[in-house]
Amino acid sequence: MFSTLVSLRYFLLLFTGLGLLLTGAAHGQTLTGTITAASAAEPIPYANVGIPGKSVGTVADEHGAYQLAYTAAHLTDTVRISSIGYEPQQVLLRDLVARPGVRLTRAAVGLGAVRVLAPGLYKRNRTLGCTSNSEVVISKLKADHLGAEMGMVISLKHKPTKILTASFNVLYSQPDTLRFRVNLYKMLANGKPSEEKLLTRNLVITTASRATGNSPLTVDLAADQLVVDEDFLLTLEWIDGGDVQQVSKNLAFSSALGYGNGSIYFRKTSQDDWGNVSLGARLAGMQPKLGFFVTALD
């Protein structure tokens, strides 16, 4: 019993310490602009804006307006602006300061190979991931800016697998409502997440979406017809609501210690590099897991 308590305490300290990795320096100036579609000049909601790998980023609001905090040292860095369904655009920050309005061009939609699935191919209804709803073993995301993101690799049991729902055990007891984007990323050959998303739409959920106070946030993905052949990263990305201090202090995810695959990745803001929690938090052969899971047919 003593060793178990020590293990849990050590685990919690590791995740509390993660906040030290996710804090950032204050920025001296703020750029305000809008992101619209080039074809119709319509605002693009929740577009990502940031300097790749520099923890300088944000997310546009539902009307396409963004505020990007930066310092003079970043003026020669390249900003990446991206949104689902549009071609990403890259521009020097100093040029963006001069012309903060950005117009994105819709991406060409290629017709992939038609996939014919034999009747009866899917035999099992399965839950993949970690279903922990613990309020004791938790992991916290210390956000630098909007666009902070955390998730876990979902390992498949059989291939192909059809994803039906995704669920997230979020702990947030504040009166304000946080808004998240659900993302599913393909994994690279080196085991790290790519920037290629499996979902072709902005799927937004809020902390007010629970059926009951302690139930997970769940989204229906059946209509998206997501059939996957490889492991993928399932994340929640903070895109609106609250402020940095409030979110960093109070937003947490139920977690657990377990064996097997399921690495946790995070980033502090839009376009930032991915960090891997599991590499530094393994204990006695076990690794931390987030309370993120999917239901699937395989």
N, C-alpha and C positions, 0 to 999 in steps of 0.2 A: 504494500500500500504506500509506503514512504517513497519508494522509487517512482511510483506512478505520479504522486503529487509533485515530486521534484521535476519529473519530465514535463508535466503540464505547466509548472511555473516557469521552467526554462523556455518552453515554447512561447508562452505569453511574453516573456522578456524579449525574445527574439523579434516578435512582431511589434512590440512597443518600440524597440530599437529601430525598426524599419522606418519609423517617422523621421529619424535623423538623416536617412538617405534621401528622403522625399521633400525636405525643406529646401527652399531656394532663396537667393538673395533678392532684395527689393529692387524694382526697376524704376528708373528716374523719369521716364516719359511715357505717354500713352498715345497711340495712334488710333483714330476713329475712322471707320469707313464702312462701306456696304459691298455686298457680294450679290450680283444679279446674273441671270441667264443672258447670254449674248443674243439669243434669238428673239426673246420677247421682253427683255428688261425686267423680268419678274424676279423678286427676291428669292435667293436660295437659302432656305432655313438650315441652321445647324452645320454650316460648312466649317471645315477645319482650317485653321490658319496658324502657321508656326515655322520656326527655324529648325530644320531637322537636327536632332542631337544636341540642341542647346537649351532645352527646357524653357524656351521662349515661345509661347503659343497660347491659343484661345479657341473658342468656338463661337461662331456667329449665332445671334438669337433667331427666333422664328421669323423675323422680318429681314434677315440677311445682314443686320448691323453687327459690327464687331468692334472690340476695343483690345488692342494689342499693346501690352506693356513692354518696354525695351529700354536699353541704354545706348548712348552714342557709340559704344564699342561694337554694337551689332549692326551698324548702318551698312557695312560692306558684306554682311551675311546674306544668304539667299533664303527668302521666305517661300514656303510651299503652301498653296491654297488648293484644297481638294474637297470634293463632295461626291456622294454616290450618284452615278449616272452622268457625270461630267468629266471632261478631260482635266487633269490637274494642271496647275499653272505655277511657274516658278519665276520670281522676280526679286531683284535686290531690294533690301529693306529701304535704302535711301530713295529708290525709285517709287516704292510703295508709299513712302511718306509724302512724296511730291504729288502722287496721284492715287489716293487711297481707295477709289472705287475700282472694283475688280469685276470683270465680266467673264464667266466661264462658258465654254462651248460644250454642248451635249456630246457625250461619247457615242461613237458608233456602236450599235448593238449587233454583234455578230450572231448568226444562227449556228449554234453548236451542233455537233452530231446528235442525231435523234437516238435516244436510248430506249430500246424496247426491253421491258422487264416482263419476264414470263409470269403468268398467273401462279399464285401460290409461292412466289419467290421468298416473300417475307413470312417467316414462321413464328417469330417470337416478338412479343411486346416487352421491351427491355428499358431499364433505367440505367443511364451511363453518367458517371461523375460522382459527386459527393453530396449526399442528402442531409448532412449535418445541419441542425438548427440550434446548435449550442449558443448560449449567451455567455459562456465562460471562456471557452477556447475560441478566440476571435482573431481576425486580422484587420488592420486599419490602413486606409489609404490617406496619406498626408499629401493632399493636392497642392501643387504650385499655382495652377490656373485651371479654368475650364478645359475639358479635354483629358483630364486625369482619368486613368483607365486601369482596371485590374481584371484578371481572368485566369482561368485554368484550362489546361489542355485536356480535352475529352478524348479518351482512347476508345477506339472501336473494338468490339468483340468479333464481329463478322463483317464481311464486305460483300455487296454494298449495304449501307444502312440508310434508312429514311428517317429524318428528324421530324418529330411531331410537335413537341413543345420544348421550351427552355424555361428553367426556374432558377431563382436566385434568393437565397436566404440573407436578406439585408437587415441590418440592425440600425435604426435611426429613429430616435424618439422625440425629435424636435418638432415644433408646431409647423415650421415651414415645409414646403413640398419640394423634393429634389426630382429633377428630371434626368433620365438616363437614356442613352442609345444602346440597344442590344447589337453587339457585333459578333460575327463568326469569321475568323481569319484562317486562311490556308497556312500550313506550315511549310517552311523551307526544308531543303534536303539536309541542312546542318542542324535541324531540330529547333530552329528559332522561328518566331512568327513572321509571316510576310505582311505586306500591306494590302494584299488581295482579299477582298471580303466575299463571303459566300452569299450573303443577303444582298439583294439588288434594290432594296428600299430602306428608307430611314424608319426603323422600328423603335418608337419612343415609349417608355413606360415611366411611371412616377412612383414615389414612395407611398402615394395614396391609393395605389392600384390593388392592394391586398383585399382578398375576400374577408379576412378577419385580421385582427391585430398582429398575430404571430404566424400567419401563413406566408409561404414564399411568394415573391413576385413571379407570376407565370405568364408567358406569352404563347399564343398558338401559332405554330409555324407550318401547319399542315398545308395551307394554301400556297406556301412558297415552294412546295415540291422539292425540298432539299434532299437530294440523294448523294451521299458522300462515300468515298472509297479510302479516305485517309483521315488520320487523327486531325483535329482542328482545335483552335483556341476560342473559347467562349468567354466574352467579356461584357462588363458594364462600363460605359463611358459617361462620366458626369458632364452634362451639357447645359444645365440651367438650374436655378434655384439655390438659395442659401448664398454663402460667401466662403472664401477660401478658409478663413479661420474656423468658421462653424463646421464646415465639412471635414476639415482635417481633424478636428477635435471629436466629432460625434458620429461620423459615418464609419461603420464597421460591417464586416461580413462574418457570419458563422463559419467556423473552421473545424478541422480535426487533424489528427495525426494518423497516417496510414501507410500501407505498403503499396508498391506498384507505381505505375505511371500516373501522371497528373501534375506536371510542373505548373507553378504559378508565375505569371508574368505581370508586370505593371509598367506604367509610364506616368510621368508627372504632369504632362500636358500634351496638347495636340502636336503631332509630328515628332515627338521626342523618341529617343532610342528606348527599346524594351529592356527592362531589368528582370532578372530571374530571382525570385525569392528562394526557391527550393535549394539553390546551390549553397546558400549560407545557413540554412536552417534545418538541415537533416539531423536526426537524433536517433541513435541506435538502429540505423537502417531504415527508419521511417522518415517520411517527409510531410510537410504541412499541405493540407488540401482545403480549398474553398468550398463552401456550401453551394456550389453551382452544379446543376445537373440537367440532363435532357431525357425525355422519353422518346423512344425510337422503335422502329420495326426493323428486324434484320433476319 
